[in-house]
Amino acid sequence: QFGAARIIVEGHTDSSRRGQVPESLVKELSLNRANAVREALVNKFKMDANRFAAAGMGWERPADSNDPENQAKNRRVEIKVFSAEKQ
């Protein structure tokens, strides 16, 4: 359906351990989360892995800026699709 679109899988984490865990580990966790979803999509739907990129965003972008402490919302993966025309 999306032809030559580029797909970015972004992993996010909650901030419940802010100040207790190094940010580098949080970024790694969020990247691992994104890569797990990326691999699952590629394998399940037999898609070209080269169309996907994974990014670990850590806890820097809460799901709801009005409620940044909603940890359940912040443990997530977002998938962004960019059409070939916008590249």
Summary of the structure (lengths in Angstrom):
residues: 87
radius of gyration: 14.3
end to end distance: 17.3
largest distance: 43.6
contacts: 228
relative contact order: 0.32
helix: 38%
strand: 20%
